[in-house]
């Protein structure tokens, strides 16, 4: 345990060429669109244009930003890039105002004023929040001509695309401006980073000292003023969609996360800060173990620790004390704690940024709490006193970081180049030690995390692919994350297996191999490493998104075409009845669109559905909209389906998943039912959170019982199981595992309408299993025998119960005539998309009982 311690373009690539440090690239076609979010255009031009099907896939989940306030000029226009922002209506209910901070509606006028102060400040609209608010990206740098801006873009692309060349290029050392990303207010009720950044921008805009001139001549500073305007206004941690944005970077389900992702792809920051609250004393990363195994952690720790020391000194140097101000000295978890603040999952902003070449990335938790209960109970004067101190502390951390950038810019850029060079060359990671990371004391074996990268990942085409729709979505997601994907021009053989022409290949000799591996690898079981994790510990999209993904150790003599988007999947057989598989949430969404149009659809015994040939026109529209395939079929019979209206007492992530599958959903809760609910408006009830049978009043309980007499229940987790027990639908006993457990698990599916053809992996978070099965109960799925945990953290409780061994072989999904119960988390935060359809099929089954 830790103790406290002081090149010419060419359209076809072969594996041998890809393996080199100077990758051959295919230029974007003439007239290719620039990126609509950042106006930076494609960050790389090694990929051909997106297909219409890919654009349709992305449009389903990515709302188009309103760019009415922004300039349409291209990415290589010089700086400043000023614009006049249209003010938002004054909102007296904005929660920032009570704290004496900047309300959201005052930000646009403030940015307009800052742009008028000189020629150093530029404002762009990086996107729109889930609630429709503008996301402001401010760039502060010395003025640049268009020619100078083009040179910066050239050098940035050289650093990523040809790092071995960049390392020797004197222009990089002499002229490249170090990119710095300062992210604020990602949790909406952790406000003060926004105000500290606005203050800093104002100082930088007007300062005439030599230090500022030097800093801006050699750096570009990018400020995301508020990453979560919805939460800032409402005083909530989450955005308007109910999502914690600092948990969304693996999946990027929310528009704010996609905007931040694009900033990191386009700007390629070497340093970043994410300003949070509230931990007293101020918490400054780097973190405790376990450390993400896909990082170049030696480079990351070296820089992050050095900057942390500077921030610590600056924060403590403000002179606030515990006695007078209630402010404790700052702390650095890596040095000061044993465990509890890990950087294992790339769901957090700094940990995700590391995969885009950020070699010093920090969460900074400012000290004095002003949210939640304190917001509602403390006097306004005390809240404003605390907020003012927090703005000072955040400002000190920002200033210290800029000092660090100014001192270390050459080595920071060199280390970013080395991150990309190792990836492109397939070089080994360097384990951390006091020899490999000099100046960081107390490094021990508990800090050493590395992984073995495969030579490539293959996402097969043809019969070897479980779900072409899921595969296409995964490919598009990888590309959106700036992971390079190619497609095979011919059938090929790897590791003794044949793959069809058109299979996708992720060559792991690429600059961002760490991110590719973090998204696609199984991960590992780290249950024995620490007693508890800060958040999720397993997240493999290779296992959870429903596509077949296979690692490979060889890749020579495979002819590959780089792709910018997955090929279209949508297809409708020219004659006969049509079969639509329900292996992917897009297929469920397509089915629901047909049902809402009144198309007569039947469900087969294997869970797929049959669409009559007479509805071929509607099927063709759905195939285009959802990029799904309708194959010819001779299946007869089956259960008729009608549209399904769902009453849902669920988490925000589950509500998101249900709506992504195009279900008609009415959110309910104990309070909604107690106020009187019209059950005639829904067909099935889904419960996982927020509905307690014991808390219902007599009328609500009677109405619920009457509904469940002839309608079905789908339940998830302890709340779903508790409701089932209270109303007596399914004779089973629910057993709770360790509530801290989570990760990717192996499962065994029993077939039938709910789990036929489902993936053999699932996701758990506070896992549940079922025993004492009574008459009529069918086991739809079980945890695998042995240790079902593939990756994550799942320990037994202190009394030896609740561990993965206890769950092995036990039912994880059960059903009966009136209910389906899930002990897994098939809709968790948009992570296990390949599991979504199990819930979709369950809802159809219960709605047609």
Secondary structure, 3 states (H helix, E strand, C coil): CCCCCCCCCCCCEEHHHHCCCCCCCCCCCCCCCCCCCCCCCCCCCCCCCCCHHHHHHHHCCCCCCCCCCCCCCCCCCCECCCCCCCCCCCCCCCCCHHHCCCCCHHHHHHHHHHHCCCCCEEEEEEEECCCCCEEEEEEECCCECHHHHHHHHHHHHHHHHCHHHHCCCHHHHHHCCEEEEEEECCCCCCCHHHHHHHHHHHHHHHCCCHHHHHHHHCEEEEEECCCCHHHHHHCCCCCCCCCCHHHCCCCCCCHHHHHHHHHHHHHCCCEEEEEEECCCCCEECCCEEEECCCCCHHHHHHHHHHHHHHHHHHHHCCCCCHHHHCCCCCECHHHHCCCCCEECCCCCHHHHHHHHCCCEEEEEEECCCCCHHHHHHCCHHHHHHHHHHHHHHHHHHHHHHHHHHHHHHHHHHHHHHHHHHHHHHCCCCCCCCCCCCCCCCCCCHHHCCCCCCCCEEEECCHHHCCCHHHHHHHHHHHHHCCCCEEEECCCEEECCEEECCCCEEEECCCCCHHHHHHHHCCCCECCCCCCCCCCCCCCCHHHHCCCCCEEECCCCCCEEEEECCCCCCCEECCCCEEEECCCCHHHHHHHHHHHHCCCCEEECCCCCEEECHHHHHHHHHHHHHHCCEEEEECCCCCEEECCCEEEEECCHHHHHHHHHCCCEEEECCHHHHHCCCCHHHCCEEEECCCCCHHHCCHHHHHHHHHHHHHCEEEEEHHHHHHHHHHHCCCCCEEEECCCCCEEEEEEEECCHHHHCCCCCEEEEECCEEEECCCCCCEEEEEECCCCCEEEEECCCCCCCCCCHHHHCCCEEEEECCCEEEECCCCCHHHCCHHHHHHHHHHHHHHHCC
